[in-house]
């Protein structure tokens, strides 16, 4: 019998938790015993709105939550989010970096302001909150961080180059954080979620709806934000021993995403290799069948050394 995954005595921060995915994550963690800092932007200057609704729902169920309205777009605000959790609860065990939005635009027409805005929330926002949380987690010898990336960073869509760049950066940042936190028990993983929400409504790219309408109609009933929460909850738990990995969650399908390297072609003499040699061996260079996923540089180097021509 599987043990129930619990977060009793643990403290979680969830950014962008007023609605959609963030709300689903916060609710599931709270149901399992976590005290949750529900972070999101206020609807009015006085606060309230979606963040307060999430907090109220958690507290009504006899769990513990507090609201936080700091934006993630500066390092000072990221520090303030972490400080609020420590001042209220004394520790941080879980961080879910979920805050984000879209600003669509064709690449050739993309304004620098729209690139900066998306990078500042998705990529820099994850850094702004993670860095102070990471320091605290390393000191206490335990932590779990889950970053939201996107399939758009893996399978490109037109009109979302700024978003794809930001989420691709989040994936790389996840691996770097994982490598640095492992020895201290701080594990970082990433999830590329697919769910119905406000961001999906914003992503009305010309031609996209028509091309994918039939697929959307079949899958979208299974794509509520709550269908992503099980994977995020597991990765946020002490039971999770994965580190530096990325996963996709779509319509009830959960799968690991690897960085596949083809075995490739090894030149007999590296210094004598020419562009013509590359042309002649491009089939082997490009063939990912039978490829492998190196988790460390040692894995990558060892594969080459093992296959070098023997003198």
Secondary structure, 3 states (H helix, E strand, C coil): CCCCCCCCCCEEEECCCCCHHHHHHHHHHHHCCCEEEEECCCCCCCCCCHHHHHHHHHHHCCCEEEEECCCCCCHHHHHHHHHHHHHHHCCCCEEEECCCCCCCECHHHCCHHHHHHHHHHHHHHHHHHHHHHHHHHHHHCCEEEEEEECHHHCCCCCCEHHHHHHHHHHHHHHHHHHHHHHHHCEEEEEEEEECCCHHHHHCCCCCHHHHHHHHHHHHHHHCCCHHHHHHHHHHCCCCCCCCCCEEEEECCEEEEECCCECCCCCCCCHHHCCHHHHHHCHHHHHCCCCCECCCCHHHHHHHHHHCCCCC
